[in-house]
Amino acid sequence: MARSDAGDNRGTGAAGAQPAGGSGPREVALLILVGLLALTTCLYLALAILAGRCELARFLGTYGILFALYILAVALVLKAGARLRTPALVIVIAFAIAFRVVLLPTSPLFNDAMHRYLWDGKVLAHGISPYIATPSTPEFEYLWGPHHDEIPYPNEGSAYPPLTEIACGLAALCSPDNPVAIKGISVAFDLLTIWPILLLLDTFDRPRALALIYAWNPLVLKEFANSGHLDPIAIFFLVMGLAMCLRAKSTAAGILWGLSAGSKLFALLMPWVAWNRARLRAAVLTGVVFAVIVAPFVLAGKHGGRGLLDFSLAVDFNSGLYWFVRKLVERAVGDVDVAQKVTRAVLGAIIGMAAYTMNPANADDREIARRTGMLIACLLLISPIVNPWYVCWLAPFLCLIVSPSWIVFTGLVALSYVAYVGSAWGDVARVVEYVVFWALLVWEGGWHRRLDGPLISLTPGPAESR
């Protein structure tokens, strides 16, 4: 018999009316089966990495299988809709933890950021600013570790904001030169991000099982549980801040966004995007908390933040629209430097205008969530640097805005590793990655329908049925 309390009716509103009741036994059994197959694939990948036999081709093949199983699980959740209740959510979270535990002890694949994390953490743990202590300086030779020669940008100060550095320092205090300590922090915040996703799903009356779109995403698993990137710190505070903002807790939202900005600067835009809800209090608190966290930049004097600036101006990796536009401008003007500057100026102006338009006076909760996802998507589309872990920022919002093309892009972006290893096929892989993505984006109905339109219903509403 259907229960009538509000908790059991969760997920029957915007997601489409579904009969109340427990999870369908068939759907739960299929979800467990897909989860077990995905876990087996993760185990195979982990064993290959531990045995030192995970070259690029093997990784891409295994990742492709894992992503196909993920798409199957997403399709199952979307089809079952509100029939998937508490048992399904338990399965989603249990497998999410299992995937991460399997990958946690593995060495980071196709990424050298871990070596920088370890260096910065060790430097900070010794009371030295990582924005001044460059890895190549002989003065700090006593801090060199076993992989010192593999630290990226050895002649530059750190490019990471202070909250990330604090996390590295804490890891170094617990276990110096131990990647698992860094990855433990990353995975902890990664799993915590499921919490605000569930709060947002409740806010929009969506089935909680949609959290699978983030929790089982192979890109999220690879970049955080394997590579150990510390972006989950900023992502958790950003998404939790949004959840608090939409629950009329602007003080908490401002503090959380300030913490997020202390790890990645994007959150500084959130009070603007959510102004109709956040108002001045959240904006002021975001700025104050951020100012307190970035004090090390100021204390580091002229060197503070230079690594971040040099990195952002010099690097062009896996960009999509930026790369295509730069190639066209370069062909027209015949000068690489000029083409790069013109392209950055034009696309920078576009993202500035996009951010300006993200502040509608009458934005409701759904509009605020949509526009946050839109802004992240805009940045990914025009950025000169689209590292795979950057795409993970959009993953929590894909639980709310179910966009097939962007979900598939979280799989396609793995092709960027072809360029990372220096393969001559790097540009070909990039063309495949973006041509397939743009084709899917056009096929599914375009930008407006998925990221600027209403949150996608799991079953057609009256307006969609006509």
Secondary structure, DSSP 8 states (H G I E B T S, - for coil): ----STTTTTTSSTT-----SS--HHHHHHHHHHHHHHHHHHHHHHHHHHTT---HHHHHHHHHHHHHHHHHHHHHHHHHGGG--HHHHHHHHHHHHHHHHHHTTS---S--HHHHHHHHHHHHHTT--TTT--TT-GGGGGG--TTGGG-SSTTS---S-HHHHHHHHHHHHHSTT-HHHHHHHHHHHHHHTHHHHHHHHHHTT--GGGGHHHHT-HHHIIIIIIS--SHHHHHHHHHHHHHHHTTT-HHHHHHHHHHHHTT-GGGGGHHHHTHHHHHHHHHHHHHHHHHHHTHHHHHTGGGTTHHHHHHHHH--BS-SHHHHHHHHHHHHH--HHHHHHHHHHHHHHHHHHHHHTT--TT--HHHHHHHHHHHHHHHHHH-SB--HHHHGGGHHHHTTS--HHHHHHHHHGGGHHHHHTT-TTHHHHHHHHHHHHHHHHHHTTHHIIIIIS----SS--HHHH-
